[in-house]
Amino acid sequence: MFKFASRRDSGPAGARGWRAYGVGDIHGRLDLLDALLDKIHADIERSKARKVLLVFVGDLIDRGPSSAQVIERLRTYKHAGVRTVFLLGNHEEVLLRILRGEAGLISKWQLFGGSECLKSYNVDPDLVRRMRDEDAVETIRAAVPREHVKFLESFDDSCRFGDYLFVHAGIRPGVEFDQQRQADLRWIREPFLFDETDHGFVVVHGHTIRPEVEIRKNRIGIDTGAYRSGVLSALAVEGSDRWLIDTRLAGNDVNLV
């Protein structure tokens, strides 16, 4: 887990001296990723922020048309003054498990976006469906560059930023953070989404699509369904200030209450 010092007084605040941007689920939308990065870069330049953390909360791949291209864009991403953290989503987990030999996952994976991912690597998903399990795994392994696999394998499960915790899906309420199961961090919905207790930090997460960024006292959901809505969203945090940037807005930010 990446961790930046916590500070809590009257309300949640980010790590001292840093600004963070948390980016929601991209799901193969390179066009929206590029548009959002342009807005984030403009936001950084306008305010002359010097220490910036850019956190991607997972699910870079599947569903949209450009999974391979999104991975390559972020694998090679560099911007002055920006440090990146990548969190593993459930979609990346499934792809890695297939690449490690779990052929039984391939048919279900294709149903929830894997077919689009295969196409982005120039693999015919219908051909894969007709293959024996061993051949299907080998075909996928041959198509995904080793550099992409190593990049995905380097991802983390969480990032603490002052009074905020970035994860992909959420946490199990009532369980100490160091006892959280990896499966919950990547897959949980209920009971996390309906829990209103103070976790000791504000959880920033993706995984569950909402038409707008969902702001609760104990969590902020930033998955606005980019692959189908055309809206990729980011939450910015600096000190006690928070604002939104997304691909739909004419301007660059919206202050939060």
C-alpha positions as CSV (number, residue, x, y, z in Angstrom):
1,M,0.0,0.0,0.0
2,F,1.2,3.5,-0.9
3,K,0.8,5.8,2.2
4,F,1.0,9.5,2.5
5,A,0.8,11.0,6.0
6,S,-2.6,11.3,7.6
7,R,-4.0,14.5,9.1
8,R,-7.4,14.9,10.7
9,D,-8.8,17.9,12.5
10,S,-12.2,19.3,11.6
11,G,-12.7,17.4,8.4
12,P,-10.9,15.1,6.0
13,A,-7.8,16.5,4.3
14,G,-5.2,15.2,1.9
15,A,-1.5,14.5,2.7
16,R,0.3,17.7,3.7
17,G,2.1,19.4,0.8
18,W,0.5,17.2,-1.9
19,R,-2.4,17.2,-4.3
20,A,-4.0,14.0,-5.5
21,Y,-6.2,13.2,-8.4
22,G,-8.1,9.9,-8.3
23,V,-9.3,8.7,-11.7
24,G,-12.3,6.4,-12.1
25,D,-12.7,3.2,-14.1
26,I,-11.5,3.8,-17.7
27,H,-12.6,0.5,-19.3
28,G,-10.8,0.8,-22.6
29,R,-11.7,4.4,-23.4
30,L,-8.4,5.8,-24.6
31,D,-10.2,8.8,-26.0
32,L,-11.7,9.8,-22.6
33,L,-8.4,9.1,-20.8
34,D,-6.5,11.4,-23.1
35,A,-9.2,14.1,-22.7
36,L,-9.2,13.8,-18.9
37,L,-5.4,13.9,-18.7
38,D,-5.4,17.1,-20.7
39,K,-7.8,18.6,-18.2
40,I,-5.8,17.4,-15.2
41,H,-2.5,18.7,-16.7
42,A,-4.2,22.1,-17.3
43,D,-5.4,22.1,-13.7
44,I,-1.9,21.4,-12.5
45,E,-0.3,24.1,-14.6
46,R,-2.9,26.7,-13.7
47,S,-2.3,26.4,-10.0
48,K,1.4,25.6,-10.3
49,A,1.0,22.5,-8.1
50,R,4.5,20.9,-7.7
51,K,3.8,17.6,-5.8
52,V,1.0,15.7,-7.5
53,L,-0.2,12.1,-7.0
54,L,-2.2,10.6,-9.8
55,V,-4.1,7.5,-8.7
56,F,-5.9,5.2,-11.1
57,V,-8.4,3.1,-9.1
58,G,-8.4,0.2,-11.5
59,D,-10.4,-1.4,-14.4
60,L,-8.4,0.2,-17.1
61,I,-9.4,-2.6,-19.4
62,D,-12.5,-4.4,-20.9
63,R,-15.8,-3.2,-22.3
64,G,-14.4,-0.2,-24.3
65,P,-12.6,-0.6,-27.6
66,S,-9.0,0.3,-26.6
67,S,-7.8,-1.8,-23.6
68,A,-4.4,-2.5,-25.1
69,Q,-3.9,1.1,-26.0
70,V,-5.0,2.4,-22.6
71,I,-2.4,0.1,-20.9
72,E,0.3,1.2,-23.3
73,R,-0.6,4.9,-22.7
74,L,-0.4,4.6,-18.9
75,R,2.6,2.2,-18.9
76,T,4.6,4.9,-20.6
77,Y,3.0,7.9,-19.0
78,K,5.2,10.6,-17.6
79,H,4.5,14.2,-16.6
80,A,6.7,16.6,-14.7
81,G,6.0,16.6,-11.0
82,V,3.4,13.8,-11.2
83,R,3.8,10.5,-9.3
84,T,1.5,7.7,-10.4
85,V,-0.2,4.9,-8.4
86,F,-2.1,2.2,-10.2
87,L,-4.6,0.0,-8.3
88,L,-5.7,-3.4,-9.5
89,G,-9.3,-3.7,-10.4
90,N,-11.4,-6.9,-10.7
91,H,-11.1,-6.8,-14.5
92,E,-7.3,-6.8,-14.4
93,E,-7.4,-9.5,-11.8
94,V,-9.4,-11.8,-14.1
95,L,-7.1,-11.2,-17.1
96,L,-4.0,-12.0,-15.0
97,R,-5.6,-15.1,-13.7
98,I,-6.3,-16.2,-17.3
99,L,-2.8,-15.5,-18.3
100,R,-1.6,-17.7,-15.4
101,G,-3.7,-20.6,-16.7
102,E,-7.2,-20.3,-15.4
103,A,-8.9,-21.1,-18.7
104,G,-12.3,-21.7,-17.0
105,L,-12.6,-17.9,-16.6
106,I,-12.4,-17.1,-20.3
107,S,-16.0,-17.5,-21.4
108,K,-17.4,-15.4,-18.5
109,W,-14.6,-12.8,-19.0
110,Q,-15.7,-12.4,-22.6
111,L,-19.3,-11.7,-21.5
112,F,-18.3,-8.8,-19.3
113,G,-15.9,-7.0,-21.6
114,G,-13.1,-9.5,-22.4
115,S,-14.2,-9.8,-26.0
116,E,-13.5,-6.1,-26.5
117,C,-10.2,-6.5,-24.8
118,L,-9.2,-9.3,-27.1
119,K,-10.1,-7.3,-30.1
120,S,-7.8,-4.5,-29.0
121,Y,-5.0,-7.0,-29.1
122,N,-6.0,-8.1,-32.6
123,V,-7.4,-11.4,-31.3
124,D,-10.8,-12.8,-32.7
125,P,-13.0,-13.5,-29.7
126,D,-15.1,-15.9,-31.7
127,L,-12.1,-17.9,-32.6
128,V,-11.0,-18.1,-28.9
129,R,-14.5,-19.4,-28.0
130,R,-14.0,-22.4,-30.3
131,M,-10.6,-23.3,-29.0
132,R,-9.6,-25.9,-26.4
133,D,-8.9,-24.3,-23.1
134,E,-5.1,-24.8,-23.4
135,D,-5.0,-23.3,-26.8
136,A,-7.2,-20.3,-25.8
137,V,-4.8,-19.5,-22.9
138,E,-1.8,-19.7,-25.2
139,T,-3.4,-17.5,-27.8
140,I,-4.1,-14.8,-25.2
141,R,-0.6,-15.1,-23.7
142,A,0.9,-14.7,-27.2
143,A,-1.2,-11.6,-27.9
144,V,-0.6,-9.6,-24.6
145,P,2.9,-8.1,-24.6
146,R,5.1,-9.2,-21.7
147,E,5.6,-5.5,-20.8
148,H,1.8,-5.1,-20.4
149,V,1.7,-8.2,-18.1
150,K,4.6,-6.9,-15.9
151,F,2.9,-3.5,-15.7
152,L,-0.4,-5.0,-14.5
153,E,1.5,-7.3,-12.0
154,S,3.0,-4.2,-10.5
155,F,-0.3,-2.7,-9.4
156,D,-1.2,-2.1,-5.8
157,D,-4.5,-2.7,-3.9
158,S,-4.7,0.6,-2.0
159,C,-3.3,4.0,-1.5
160,R,-3.6,6.1,1.7
161,F,-3.6,9.8,1.1
162,G,-4.0,11.7,4.4
163,D,-7.6,11.1,5.5
164,Y,-8.5,9.4,2.2
165,L,-8.1,5.8,1.2
166,F,-8.1,4.9,-2.5
167,V,-9.2,1.4,-3.4
168,H,-10.9,-0.2,-6.4
169,A,-14.2,-1.5,-5.0
170,G,-14.4,-0.7,-1.3
171,I,-13.7,-2.2,2.1
172,R,-15.5,-4.7,4.4
173,P,-17.2,-2.5,7.1
174,G,-16.1,-3.3,10.7
175,V,-12.9,-4.9,9.7
176,E,-9.5,-3.3,10.5
177,F,-7.8,-2.2,7.3
178,D,-4.8,-4.5,7.8
179,Q,-7.2,-7.4,8.0
180,Q,-9.1,-6.6,4.8
181,R,-9.4,-9.3,2.2
182,Q,-7.9,-8.6,-1.2
183,A,-11.1,-10.0,-2.7
184,D,-13.2,-7.3,-1.0
185,L,-10.8,-4.5,-2.0
186,R,-11.3,-5.5,-5.6
187,W,-14.9,-6.9,-5.7
188,I,-17.1,-5.7,-2.8
189,R,-20.4,-3.9,-3.3
190,E,-22.8,-4.7,-0.4
191,P,-22.6,-4.2,2.5
192,F,-19.9,-1.4,1.8
193,L,-22.1,0.8,-0.4
194,F,-24.9,1.0,2.2
195,D,-22.8,1.3,5.3
196,E,-22.8,4.8,6.9
197,T,-20.2,4.3,9.7
198,D,-17.0,6.3,10.0
199,H,-14.2,4.1,8.7
200,G,-11.5,6.5,10.1
201,F,-10.9,7.7,6.5
202,V,-12.9,8.6,3.4
203,V,-12.9,5.7,0.9
204,V,-12.5,6.8,-2.7
205,H,-13.5,4.0,-5.0
206,G,-14.6,2.9,-8.5
207,H,-16.2,-0.5,-9.4
208,T,-19.9,0.5,-9.0
209,I,-21.3,2.8,-11.7
210,R,-23.4,5.8,-10.8
211,P,-24.6,8.5,-13.2
212,E,-22.7,11.1,-11.1
213,V,-19.8,11.0,-8.7
214,E,-21.4,9.8,-5.5
215,I,-20.4,11.7,-2.4
216,R,-21.1,10.3,1.0
217,K,-19.6,11.2,4.4
218,N,-17.5,8.0,4.5
219,R,-17.0,7.3,0.8
220,I,-16.8,8.9,-2.7
221,G,-17.6,6.7,-5.7
222,I,-16.0,8.0,-8.9
223,D,-17.0,5.3,-11.5
224,T,-19.4,7.2,-13.8
225,G,-19.5,4.4,-16.4
226,A,-17.1,5.9,-18.9
227,Y,-17.4,3.0,-21.4
228,R,-21.1,3.6,-21.9
229,S,-21.8,7.1,-20.7
230,G,-18.8,8.9,-22.3
231,V,-18.0,10.5,-18.9
232,L,-14.7,9.7,-17.2
233,S,-14.4,11.4,-13.8
234,A,-11.6,12.3,-11.4
235,L,-11.7,13.6,-7.8
236,A,-9.0,16.1,-6.9
237,V,-7.9,16.6,-3.2
238,E,-5.6,19.2,-1.8
239,G,-5.6,20.0,1.9
240,S,-9.3,20.3,2.9
241,D,-10.4,21.2,-0.6
242,R,-12.0,18.8,-3.1
243,W,-13.2,19.3,-6.6
244,L,-14.2,17.3,-9.7
245,I,-12.8,17.1,-13.2
246,D,-14.5,15.1,-15.9
247,T,-14.7,14.8,-19.7
248,R,-18.2,16.3,-19.8
249,L,-17.6,19.6,-18.3
250,A,-16.9,22.7,-20.4
251,G,-14.6,24.0,-17.8
252,N,-11.9,22.2,-15.7
253,D,-13.4,21.9,-12.2
254,V,-16.4,21.9,-10.0
255,N,-16.0,22.7,-6.3
256,L,-17.6,20.3,-3.9
257,V,-19.7,21.2,-0.8
